[in-house]
Amino acid sequence: MKKIIRLLALLAFVITIVSCKPGKSPGGSDALVSHIDSTVQAGDDFFLFANGKWFKANPIPPSEQSNGLWQLIQDTINAQILNICETSAALNDAPKGSNKQKIGDFFYSGMDSLDLNIKGLASLKEDLDRIDAIKDTKGLVSEAAYVHSVAGSPLFRFYVGQDDRISSKHAIFISQGGLSLPDRSFYFDKDPRAVMIREKFTEHLARMYKLMGYTEAAATHAAERNMKLETALAKVSRKREDTRDPLKNYNKIPFAKLKISMPNFDWDLFVQNAGLSNVDTVITGQPEFLAAENGYLKSFPLADWKNYLKFQLIRSLSRYLDDETYLESFSFYSTVLRGVKEPKPRWKRVVEQTDQSLGELIGQVYVAEYLPKGTKEKLLEIGKAIMDVYSERIKNLDWMSDATKQKALKKLGTVILKVGYPDKWKDLSSLQFDRSSYVKNAMNANKWEFAYNISKFGKPVDRAEWDMEPQTYNAYYNPSNNEIVIPGCNIIVPGYERVMADDALLYSIIGGSTFGHEITHGFDDQGCKYDEYGNLHNWWSKEDSIRFFARTKLIVEQFNGYIAVDNLHINGELTQGENIADLAGVIMGYEAFKKTSQFKNKILISGLNPDQRYFLGYGLAWMINSRPEAIANQVRSDEHSPAKFRVIGPLSDIPEFYATFNIKQGNAMWRPDSLRVKIW
């Protein structure tokens, strides 16, 4: 999706709240105390100080790229979804078209490994044969549109979303894409890890082509040509950090101009096959990419494009296919790229894919059977407390002019808080599943989602729509709606099965890492370019912008200095939006926490004072231990800094943290006041 979705993992176990009285976790053990690694000084590495003991006792499972609260939480949610799936699959009389019939049939088809292994790639034979039969670029365009609808996004990204400048209207977006590696940098970086990944990728390509029936020589040739084609696409792709500026990546042109600029690509045929009509304008993200791709359609032989298209289809659907195909894809995308040693159990994989394909249906059952009562109310309570603090902070800023403050307060006052679950569910009645083919079920789900997105073109924007389900452990800010969306499963703090967690935890985890973080995305280096209506235009004065970006430059420099793994530095330019949101979020959560009785009365819990509990709670929020391969992959391709630096980065800029843990010059986290970032 075009929307700037900021994925922020929170901390939650899904449990039943029976008391609002704060206290210790019922097991008697307080995670904030039991996780502390006393062999590490808080001022040297607060991430390990707060979480190190847990990391030592809980190594990363072979089937995972990381371990920590995210994984524990996802396992809890998976167990609940598994119950929904198994009870649905066991029903013999579920009405055709009902939620439980669809969930049950999808899950059953995925668990039938015997049938999957017998069929191999036979379920996709018709699709592969059709690609083989392509005779010209028109045939290539037609099949590319088909693959977009059922599997991946070959050649480029294509979707319908809110027009950045007219947020009440939908527009067609076309932007760079079509790469099989996570980012363009993987094709060019010269460090040993990047070189190894390219070599392994080419070998993986050859093995995938052999699974499609190619001879050894033909598979090797196809792999080499595919790598050359994708490298050419990567070469004309903008760096990821250069795609973050919404102004520079908004190029609205007449549809006729797009067709003239890409005469080798039949756009009329593509949009027709995609299900669109009456296309007048399109928004192109990176026109130079499309211009170069137009040339590649002629300079690369049609055979190369056919091989490329077949790989894109199989790669995107490999998780729904036979074990041999799945394991080959896993060996590269999970083991080589992320260091995962072995696949997850089949039930867990199928549960996750069922949730991904049928999340809206599962969400309805989840809300009714698992989500604690009062979830919406509690989330709104904390969210509004953070909003009040944000308003106070804006009013007291010393670098923002009064005129811009009024505009900022107006935008803040119109932020929409969507919490818990949607009031209206999507209509999935046309979505059809049976038990005959797992991959066909997945393709049907993808086709429905694609058609649903395309159907928005020409219709009014539905600002009540959600882009996440209540059981999705994430959150996002959408600048085009000026909204924050917090799914319901983010409400609970781990370990507090029968009592409400104390406010220090609630305000560090839910207040700071969630609401404070997401609200800030409305005012970070991207969000500040959208007004209160979600329209892209500059509402800052020139002087305010200069002062703002002088401060954000400091956070870019701060994170550029961090080495994440090997000799890979964090890309401060790429991650600055998330780093700004982390810093402001933890501050907003702290300021809101200071208004609670726990803070005012200096209540001790487990020997920790309110300040200690708050900052340790923030450390707990990012208790994630990742494999080196996964961290390297994240640094090259993700706007989020690795978990460790989401803790030590922002805390290194906060005076109250220094005072609480006696951070002094000489400690690794100490920064002189002149370099501490102060924005919100």
Residue, then its C-alpha position, 0 to 999 in steps of 0.5 A: m500500500k502507498k500509505i505510510i504504515r509504520l509498523l510498531a511491535l508492542l508487548a501483549f499477551v491476550i488475557t482476561i482483565v479481571s481487576c484494574k488494581p495495579g500490582k505484581s504479575p500473579g506469578g510473583s515474578d516481576a519481569l522488570v527485575s528478573h530480566i536485569d543482567s547485573t553484569v552490564q552497566a545500565g549506562d553502557d548498554f541499557f538494552l542488555f541491562a534490561n533484558g540480558k538475563w532473559f536472553k541468556a535463558n532463552p536462546i533463539p529457536p532454530s525455526e525463528q530469526s529472533n526471540g523475545l516478547w514479540q515471538l512469545i506474543q505471536d505464539t500466544i496469538n497463533a495458539q488462539i488462531l489455531n483453535i479457531c482454525e481447527t474447530s472450523a476445519a472439524l465442522n462437517d455442517a458449516p454452511k457454504g460461504s460462512n466464515k467458519q467454512k472458509i477458514g476451515d477449508f483454507f486451513y485443511s487444504g494447507m495441512d494436507s501435506l500428502d496432497l501438496n507433495i503429490k501435486g508438486l507444481a501441477s496446480l500451477k501448470e496452466d499458469l506456467d504453460r501460459i507464460d511459456a506461450i507468450k509470443d510478444t510484449k502484449g502477451l507479457v503485459s497480459e500475464a504480468a497483470y495476472v501475476h499482479s492479481v494472484a501472487g506478487s508485483p513483477l516489473f513495478r508496484f501498482y495499486v489504488g490508494q488515496d491521492d496524496r494531494i487530494s486525500s478524499k479521492h483515490a488514485i492509481f499509483i505506479s512505482q519502482g519494484g519487481l526485485s526479488l532481493p529485499d532492496r537495491s543495495f543487495y545487488f551492489d554492496k561489496d562487503p563479504r555478506a552482500v557478495m555471498i548473498r548474491e552468489k547464493f541467490t543465483e544458485h537459488l534461482a538455478r535450483m528453482y528453475k530446475l524444479m520447474g523442469y529446466t535442464e541443468a544448463a538451461a536453469t543455470h543460463a536462466a538464473e544468470r540472465n534473471m540476475k542480470l535483468e534484476t540488477a538492471l532494474a536495481k540500478v535505476s531504482r532510487k535508494r530506499e532513503d530517497t523514496r521517503d520524501p513524499l513530495k519528490n516521489y509524487n508525480k501525477i501525469p495524464f494516463a496518455k503521457l504515461k503511455i507515450s513515455m512507455p511505448n513498449f508497454d501496452w498500458d491500456l491492456f494492463v489496466q484492462n486486465a487489472g479490472l480498471s476502466n476510465v483511467d485519466t491520470v496516474i501517480t508515478g513514484q519514480p518516472e526514471f525507473l519506468a523510462a528505463e524499464n521501457g527500454y529493458l523490454k526491448s534490450f532484454p530478450l522476451a525469453d528473459w522476461k518469461n523466465y523472470l515472470k515464472f520465478q516471480l509467480i513461484r517465489s510468491l506462492s512457494r509457501y503454499l506449494d509442495d515441501e521441495t519447492y517450499l524448502e528451496s525458497f526457505s533455504f534462501y529467503s529464511t536461512v541465507l537472508r535471515g539465519v533461520k535454521e529450520p522451518k516452523p512446524r507446518w501447523k504454525r505456518v498454515v495458521e499464519q498464512t490462514d490469518q494473512s489470507l483470511g484475517e478479516l474473517i478470523g478477526q471477527v471470531y477473535v474479537a468475539e471469543y478472545l479480546p478482553k472486554g473494555t479494550k477499546e475504552k482503555l486504549l482510548e483512555i491512554g491515547k487521549a492522555i498522550m494527546d493531551v501531553y503532546s498538545e502541551r509540548i507543542k505549546n511550549l516548543d522554543w523552536m516553533s513559531d506561534a503561527t505554525k504551532q496553531k497549525a500543528l495543534k489543529k492537526l493534532g486535534t483532528v487525529i483520528l484514533k482507531v483502536g481495538y477493532p473496526d465497527k464495520w467488517k469488510d464483505l468477503s462473501s464473494l471469496q470462495f474456498d474449498r479443500s482441493s488446493y491450498v495454492k489455489n485458495a491462496m491465489n483466490a484470496n490474493k485475487w480478492e484482495f487485488a480486486y478489492n483494492i482496484s474497485k476503490f478507483g473512482k469511489p469516495v474514500d472510506r475513512a472508517e476502513w482499517d488496514m489491520e486486523p484486531q489480532t495483528y500485533n502491530a500499529y500504524y499511522n496513515p498520513s492521508n487520513n491523519e489517523i492512528v490505528i491500534p489493533g486490540c491485541n496490543i492492550i495487554v502487558p505480559g505476565y499480568e494475567r489477572v491484574m492490570a499492569d502498573d501505570a509505569l508499564l502501561y505508559s511506557i509500552i502502550g503510551g510511549s511505544t504505541f500512541g506517542h510513537e504513532i502520533t509523532h509520525g504525523f510530525d516526523d520528516q514525512g508526516c510534517k508535510y501532510d496537513e490535518y486533512g491528509n493532503l500533501h502540502n507545506w504548512w510550515s514556515k520556511e524558518d520553522s522548517i529550517r529549525f526542525f530539520a536542523r534538529t532532525k539532522l542530529i538524530v540522523e548523525q546519531f544513528n549513522g554512528y551506530i554499528a549494528v552488525d559486522n561493519l554495517h552502520i545504521n542508515g540514519e537517513l533511512t531510519q530517521g522517521e522511526n527514530i524521531a517517533d521513538l524519541a518523541g514517543v518515550i518522552m510523551g509516555y513519560e510526561a503522561f506517566k508523571k500525571t498518574s498517582q503512581f508517579k506522584n506518590k512515588i510508589l515502589i513496586s518490586g523495589l523499583n521507583p516509578d522512574q526506574r520502572y518506566f524506563l525498564g518498561y521501555g527496555l522491555a518493549w524492545m526485548i528482541n534478540s535477533r540473528p546477525e543475518a536478520i539484523a544485516n538484512q534489516v539494516r539494508s532494507d528496513e526503515h526501522s532500526p534494530a531493537k537494541f538501538r530503538v532502546i539505547g538511541p532515544l534513551s541516550d537523549i533523555p535527561e531524566f534517564y541519565a538522572t534515573f540510572n546515574i549515567k555519567q561521562g565515560n559510560a558508552m551511552w553518555r552523550p554531551d548535552s550539545l549532541r542530545v537530540k531535542i525535537w518534541 
